[in-house]
Amino acid sequence: MQLHKDCKRILYTKEQIAATVEALAERLNKDYAGKTVLMVCILKGASVFYCDLIRKLDFDVRLDFMSVSSYGNATASSGAVCIRKDLDISIKDMEVVVVEDIVDSGLTMSYLIDNLRARGPKSVNICTLMDKPSRRKAEVEVKYSGMEVPDAFVVGYGLDYAESYRNLPYIAELKEEMYK
């Protein structure tokens, strides 16, 4: 696989990503066997991961989407969270799994989880493809975490910088000169 000219290095290949998605699906299938679960995709970044993940789930799945932002076109969270698209259904008394591409500072996820828990679901858990605990600013419990990423700006497999690079089949570190 050829590295995109704007990327410094590939951190995870498409094969490594596929294996991680498979492992997360196995854990979810075990924990939610026999249950109905609302899988909430956080747009746009988690969409590629979400589609791959839900096709591997064996329990009864309901789908919904949210668009939440604290980044805009920046490389770090502003801390001000904006819900751009909310859920279409009530989550009262439901099992909810929030599917995210990456948990970085934790600010957005912390806000979102508090917001969702206030709506009265049975449970709310986070499933993320990537976790960057070295950048945590807010306490957030990530129950299903695929892979830990270094403190670098990553793109590909749904992750972007200013809406570019989402279509890369791997996860790569973006060269600093692309965003500085």
Backbone bond lengths (Angstrom), bond angles and torsions (degrees), N, CA, C in turn:
res aa  C-N    CA-C-N  psi(-1)  N-CA   C-N-CA  omega(-1)  CA-C   N-CA-C  phi
1 M - - - 1.452 - - 1.529 108.17 -
2 Q 1.298 116.06 130.24 1.466 120.64 -178.29 1.521 110.86 -85.13
3 L 1.313 115.31 134.69 1.453 122.56 179.06 1.526 110.14 -73.01
4 H 1.325 116.82 131.69 1.470 121.88 176.38 1.530 108.68 -60.54
5 K 1.314 117.16 142.12 1.469 122.17 -175.15 1.527 113.60 -60.26
6 D 1.333 118.75 -23.36 1.462 121.92 -179.75 1.533 113.16 -88.65
7 C 1.316 116.30 -2.87 1.470 120.80 -176.78 1.519 111.51 -102.69
8 K 1.315 114.01 146.77 1.471 121.97 -179.53 1.528 111.54 -82.83
9 R 1.338 115.63 -45.51 1.471 120.53 -178.45 1.519 109.90 -163.74
10 I 1.318 116.24 154.67 1.460 122.20 174.86 1.523 107.86 -84.24
11 L 1.331 116.00 126.51 1.463 120.82 177.67 1.528 111.36 -92.03
12 Y 1.343 116.19 -39.16 1.465 121.30 179.88 1.523 109.55 -139.50
13 T 1.327 116.49 127.11 1.460 122.38 178.73 1.519 110.13 -77.35
14 K 1.325 115.97 166.85 1.470 119.19 178.04 1.529 110.80 -62.08
15 E 1.327 118.08 -31.17 1.466 121.16 177.83 1.537 110.99 -69.47
16 Q 1.317 116.90 -40.81 1.467 120.31 177.40 1.535 110.80 -66.05
17 I 1.318 116.19 -38.92 1.467 120.28 177.55 1.528 110.21 -63.76
18 A 1.330 117.10 -45.83 1.468 121.45 179.73 1.531 110.97 -59.23
19 A 1.312 117.36 -41.72 1.467 121.12 178.98 1.528 111.04 -65.79
20 T 1.324 116.81 -37.47 1.468 121.42 178.33 1.517 110.82 -67.15
21 V 1.335 116.87 -43.21 1.471 121.05 177.70 1.527 109.93 -60.86
22 E 1.318 116.53 -43.07 1.472 121.84 178.94 1.532 110.62 -60.37
23 A 1.324 117.28 -45.34 1.469 121.45 -179.42 1.530 111.29 -64.33
24 L 1.333 117.08 -40.92 1.467 119.97 177.92 1.529 110.63 -65.06
25 A 1.328 116.93 -41.67 1.472 120.81 178.64 1.530 111.01 -61.48
26 E 1.317 117.09 -40.14 1.469 120.65 178.16 1.524 111.01 -60.60
27 R 1.322 117.11 -43.71 1.472 120.76 178.77 1.525 111.24 -64.68
28 L 1.327 116.26 -44.56 1.465 119.94 178.68 1.530 110.90 -63.48
29 N 1.327 117.16 -42.64 1.469 120.77 179.12 1.522 111.29 -60.21
30 K 1.306 117.33 -38.63 1.464 121.60 178.40 1.535 110.74 -68.24
31 D 1.328 116.64 -47.85 1.463 120.91 -175.44 1.523 113.97 -72.03
32 Y 1.337 118.23 -28.61 1.465 120.87 -174.52 1.532 113.23 -114.25
33 A 1.327 117.05 16.43 1.465 120.61 179.31 1.532 110.36 -54.31
34 G 1.325 115.75 129.92 1.459 121.22 177.63 1.523 114.97 79.56
35 K 1.307 117.86 2.38 1.465 121.17 -178.16 1.526 110.63 -108.42
36 T 1.319 114.51 163.00 1.461 121.49 170.95 1.518 106.81 -103.29
37 V 1.333 116.27 128.48 1.459 121.49 -173.83 1.525 109.84 -130.01
38 L 1.319 115.03 134.37 1.460 120.72 171.89 1.516 107.47 -88.27
39 M 1.321 115.95 116.97 1.456 122.40 177.40 1.531 106.77 -97.12
40 V 1.333 116.34 115.55 1.463 122.02 -176.25 1.519 109.71 -103.75
41 C 1.318 115.61 114.77 1.464 121.70 178.44 1.518 109.47 -86.82
42 I 1.329 116.31 129.25 1.458 121.06 175.49 1.535 107.20 -91.74
43 L 1.326 114.11 109.67 1.464 121.82 -177.20 1.514 111.95 -76.02
44 K 1.261 118.37 153.12 1.437 130.65 -5.77 1.526 110.61 -94.95
45 G 1.307 115.81 -21.63 1.463 121.14 -171.04 1.503 116.36 -58.66
46 A 1.329 117.61 -36.94 1.464 120.17 -175.69 1.526 113.04 -84.13
47 S 1.321 118.55 -3.25 1.462 120.74 -172.07 1.532 113.81 -60.23
48 V 1.311 118.54 -40.36 1.466 121.00 -179.22 1.530 109.51 -67.60
49 F 1.314 116.64 -48.60 1.466 122.71 177.04 1.529 110.64 -58.81
50 Y 1.307 117.04 -46.77 1.470 123.93 -178.82 1.533 111.01 -56.59
51 C 1.325 116.52 -48.98 1.467 120.17 -179.04 1.523 111.77 -62.11
52 D 1.318 116.88 -42.81 1.462 120.04 177.82 1.524 111.04 -65.63
53 L 1.327 116.84 -40.64 1.464 121.83 -176.75 1.521 112.69 -67.84
54 I 1.315 118.64 -50.00 1.466 120.44 -173.22 1.522 112.63 -64.77
55 R 1.324 117.46 -26.61 1.475 120.09 178.27 1.520 111.81 -70.97
56 K 1.327 117.88 -12.41 1.464 121.95 -179.74 1.531 112.40 -103.08
57 L 1.324 117.19 3.00 1.464 120.85 -177.35 1.522 111.05 -90.67
58 D 1.346 115.55 137.45 1.461 121.68 -176.06 1.519 113.64 -100.86
59 F 1.320 118.99 -9.45 1.462 121.65 -178.94 1.526 109.51 -92.93
60 D 1.330 116.27 174.90 1.462 122.10 -179.34 1.523 109.14 -72.50
61 V 1.330 116.28 116.99 1.459 122.10 -174.20 1.523 110.34 -113.64
62 R 1.320 115.05 134.01 1.467 122.53 169.23 1.526 106.22 -110.71
63 L 1.314 117.84 146.12 1.452 122.11 -176.47 1.520 111.51 -115.14
64 D 1.318 115.96 140.60 1.458 121.69 170.69 1.524 107.81 -154.47
65 F 1.327 115.09 168.68 1.451 121.24 -172.12 1.516 110.59 -137.81
66 M 1.323 115.54 145.76 1.454 122.34 172.47 1.520 107.64 -133.28
67 S 1.321 114.85 149.77 1.452 120.42 171.13 1.517 106.51 -119.70
68 V 1.325 114.43 117.21 1.458 121.67 -175.82 1.515 107.47 -130.86
69 S 1.323 117.19 136.43 1.459 118.47 -177.41 1.512 112.24 -139.57
70 S 1.322 114.28 142.56 1.462 120.99 169.17 1.525 109.24 -139.04
71 Y 1.333 116.22 7.85 1.466 121.50 -176.56 1.525 113.60 -107.44
72 G 1.346 118.09 -43.35 1.457 120.20 -170.20 1.515 107.70 63.88
73 N 1.327 117.99 -129.95 1.466 121.97 176.91 1.522 111.89 -101.92
74 A 1.329 116.95 17.17 1.461 121.26 179.91 1.528 110.16 -88.84
75 T 1.326 115.96 172.31 1.467 120.97 178.79 1.516 112.15 -103.31
76 A 1.325 117.42 0.13 1.461 121.62 178.04 1.517 108.68 -137.36
77 S 1.326 115.49 148.07 1.455 120.98 -179.20 1.526 110.59 -64.74
78 S 1.329 114.58 137.48 1.467 120.07 177.33 1.519 111.10 -79.13
79 G 1.335 116.28 -20.07 1.463 120.98 -176.44 1.520 112.46 91.31
80 A 1.323 117.20 -18.13 1.469 122.03 177.32 1.523 107.87 -92.35
81 V 1.328 117.09 111.45 1.459 121.88 -175.07 1.528 109.92 -95.50
82 C 1.312 114.80 134.64 1.458 121.58 -179.58 1.530 108.87 -125.77
83 I 1.343 117.75 123.45 1.467 121.42 173.99 1.522 106.38 -87.43
84 R 1.312 115.97 111.74 1.467 121.66 -178.45 1.519 112.39 -90.67
85 K 1.337 116.65 -30.12 1.456 122.46 175.75 1.511 107.02 -141.32
86 D 1.317 116.62 121.97 1.463 121.35 -178.58 1.525 110.01 -95.47
87 L 1.328 115.58 172.82 1.453 121.82 177.73 1.526 110.67 -62.35
88 D 1.327 115.23 152.14 1.461 120.62 178.58 1.519 112.44 -90.39
89 I 1.335 117.27 -16.40 1.470 120.46 -176.73 1.528 110.69 -127.30
90 S 1.323 114.14 163.21 1.466 120.29 174.81 1.526 108.46 -75.04
91 I 1.332 115.93 143.40 1.464 119.61 178.44 1.528 111.54 -107.82
92 K 1.317 117.01 10.34 1.466 120.56 -179.64 1.528 109.90 -55.66
93 D 1.327 115.73 129.28 1.471 124.33 178.35 1.535 114.03 63.74
94 M 1.306 118.42 20.15 1.469 121.32 179.47 1.526 111.26 -104.66
95 E 1.321 114.92 154.74 1.457 122.53 168.22 1.533 105.36 -83.72
96 V 1.332 117.22 126.33 1.460 121.36 -175.85 1.529 109.23 -125.25
97 V 1.332 115.47 133.36 1.455 121.71 172.22 1.527 106.96 -122.58
98 V 1.321 115.12 119.80 1.462 121.89 177.42 1.524 107.15 -88.43
99 V 1.329 116.13 121.89 1.463 121.61 -178.07 1.533 108.34 -103.46
100 E 1.321 114.73 117.62 1.457 122.12 -175.09 1.524 109.52 -124.32
101 D 1.324 116.42 152.81 1.464 120.24 178.37 1.518 111.28 -76.23
102 I 1.348 116.06 -47.82 1.461 120.22 -177.78 1.520 109.90 -149.21
103 V 1.318 116.19 137.06 1.461 121.54 172.72 1.521 105.65 -106.19
104 D 1.322 114.82 116.54 1.457 122.32 -173.23 1.530 108.68 -109.63
105 S 1.300 118.36 -97.23 1.472 121.75 -179.16 1.531 111.89 -66.82
106 G 1.331 115.96 -26.44 1.457 120.87 -176.87 1.519 113.13 87.61
107 L 1.318 117.68 -8.33 1.466 121.22 -177.32 1.522 112.31 -61.74
108 T 1.321 116.89 -48.65 1.467 120.70 -179.62 1.525 110.34 -64.69
109 M 1.322 117.20 -47.55 1.466 120.71 -177.86 1.522 111.72 -64.15
110 S 1.310 117.61 -41.01 1.459 121.35 178.46 1.531 110.63 -58.80
111 Y 1.319 116.16 -47.88 1.458 121.52 178.15 1.526 110.48 -61.09
112 L 1.329 116.08 -47.76 1.455 120.95 -176.54 1.526 112.00 -64.06
113 I 1.311 117.87 -44.56 1.464 120.94 -179.32 1.528 110.44 -63.66
114 D 1.320 118.08 -42.87 1.475 120.95 175.97 1.527 110.54 -59.91
115 N 1.321 116.40 -43.11 1.461 121.93 179.24 1.527 110.83 -61.20
116 L 1.329 116.83 -46.80 1.464 120.54 -178.52 1.526 112.13 -68.94
117 R 1.320 117.82 -40.31 1.465 120.75 179.43 1.526 111.43 -62.40
118 A 1.313 117.62 -31.00 1.469 121.81 178.18 1.533 111.67 -67.37
119 R 1.315 117.86 -12.50 1.468 122.30 -178.85 1.525 113.07 -91.09
120 G 1.331 117.20 0.87 1.463 121.59 173.23 1.516 118.21 80.85
121 P 1.330 120.18 34.47 1.462 119.37 175.37 1.528 110.97 -75.42
122 K 1.332 116.20 163.75 1.473 120.72 173.56 1.517 109.62 -63.82
123 S 1.328 115.60 -45.21 1.463 120.96 179.64 1.524 109.34 -155.08
124 V 1.336 114.92 156.52 1.464 122.27 173.59 1.520 106.80 -137.18
125 N 1.318 115.82 121.81 1.464 121.21 176.82 1.514 109.94 -128.51
126 I 1.318 114.84 157.57 1.459 121.83 179.96 1.521 109.45 -105.96
127 C 1.332 114.92 134.24 1.461 122.37 171.36 1.519 106.42 -122.51
128 T 1.323 116.28 115.36 1.465 119.93 -179.72 1.520 110.60 -123.42
129 L 1.308 114.78 142.47 1.455 119.19 175.77 1.519 109.68 -67.78
130 M 1.350 115.45 -43.61 1.462 120.22 -176.40 1.521 111.02 -128.26
131 D 1.309 114.34 146.17 1.455 121.72 179.31 1.524 107.78 -129.37
132 K 1.337 115.30 136.76 1.463 120.72 179.46 1.530 108.43 -126.37
133 P 1.346 117.32 70.28 1.464 120.67 -175.40 1.527 114.40 -62.18
134 S 1.324 117.52 -20.68 1.465 120.42 -179.92 1.529 111.68 -65.34
135 R 1.318 118.58 -16.77 1.464 122.49 -177.99 1.532 113.20 -107.27
136 R 1.330 117.95 6.78 1.461 121.94 -174.81 1.515 112.79 -60.50
137 K 1.328 115.96 129.90 1.455 123.68 173.53 1.518 110.95 -116.49
138 A 1.326 116.77 -21.06 1.466 122.41 179.73 1.523 108.69 -125.62
139 E 1.318 115.20 141.88 1.465 121.47 178.01 1.524 108.67 -70.67
140 V 1.320 117.13 123.69 1.459 121.63 178.07 1.527 108.60 -148.32
141 E 1.336 115.22 132.43 1.467 120.04 179.49 1.518 109.36 -90.42
142 V 1.325 116.13 118.54 1.452 122.08 177.21 1.528 106.88 -104.56
143 K 1.342 116.03 103.06 1.469 120.24 -175.64 1.528 112.07 -72.99
144 Y 1.332 116.41 -38.01 1.460 121.35 -177.97 1.520 108.78 -120.80
145 S 1.315 115.37 103.30 1.462 121.39 -177.71 1.516 109.40 -120.20
146 G 1.333 115.66 127.23 1.456 120.11 -176.22 1.510 114.67 -80.43
147 M 1.322 116.50 -57.41 1.454 120.32 -176.15 1.515 110.15 -148.21
148 E 1.296 115.60 147.14 1.459 120.58 177.43 1.525 108.11 -91.77
149 V 1.332 115.34 134.45 1.464 119.58 178.95 1.515 109.76 -112.96
150 P 1.326 115.99 150.72 1.461 119.66 179.44 1.528 110.81 -71.48
151 D 1.310 115.79 171.77 1.458 121.72 178.18 1.526 108.73 -75.79
152 A 1.330 114.92 77.15 1.459 122.81 179.52 1.520 107.23 -142.29
153 F 1.322 116.84 158.88 1.460 119.44 177.64 1.519 108.02 -86.85
154 V 1.328 116.55 115.81 1.461 121.83 -173.39 1.522 111.75 -108.97
155 V 1.335 114.25 147.32 1.460 122.43 179.16 1.522 109.22 -137.85
156 G 1.329 115.45 167.09 1.459 121.75 177.57 1.510 111.57 104.02
157 Y 1.327 115.77 161.71 1.463 123.11 179.39 1.537 110.62 49.81
158 G 1.337 115.50 44.51 1.460 121.39 177.97 1.515 114.48 102.33
159 L 1.314 117.84 -25.89 1.468 120.89 -179.78 1.523 109.61 -80.62
160 D 1.332 114.94 144.26 1.451 118.86 -174.23 1.520 112.18 -131.74
161 Y 1.311 113.41 171.75 1.460 122.85 159.71 1.518 104.52 -132.56
162 A 1.331 116.77 118.42 1.470 123.18 -179.14 1.531 111.40 51.79
163 E 1.335 115.55 42.16 1.476 125.10 176.66 1.529 115.03 72.57
164 S 1.304 119.27 6.34 1.467 121.94 177.34 1.531 110.42 -103.76
165 Y 1.319 115.51 160.86 1.474 125.81 172.65 1.537 114.21 80.83
166 R 1.331 119.47 -1.26 1.472 120.76 -178.03 1.530 112.42 -59.42
167 N 1.325 117.41 -29.51 1.461 121.45 -174.01 1.523 114.73 -84.45
168 L 1.317 118.62 -1.31 1.466 119.61 177.65 1.528 108.96 -64.31
169 P 1.339 118.82 136.12 1.464 121.27 -176.88 1.527 114.25 -80.15
170 Y 1.311 116.92 -0.90 1.461 123.70 -179.84 1.521 108.61 -128.34
171 I 1.335 116.12 174.02 1.468 121.49 175.32 1.524 106.56 -109.30
172 A 1.330 114.74 126.52 1.466 119.88 -175.28 1.514 110.70 -132.45
173 E 1.321 114.12 158.74 1.460 120.92 172.96 1.525 108.06 -84.74
174 L 1.323 115.98 127.25 1.463 121.14 179.29 1.525 109.45 -79.20
175 K 1.322 116.10 138.68 1.464 119.91 176.72 1.540 109.27 -62.09
176 E 1.310 116.74 138.44 1.465 121.31 -177.36 1.520 113.66 -58.75
177 E 1.314 116.72 -34.87 1.472 118.13 -178.09 1.538 112.51 -66.07
178 M 1.322 117.12 -12.94 1.469 120.69 178.78 1.524 111.64 -78.34
179 Y 1.324 117.79 -22.36 1.469 119.52 -177.58 1.533 114.52 -128.24
180 K 1.280 120.29 0.11 1.470 121.94 179.91 1.505 110.60 -90.18
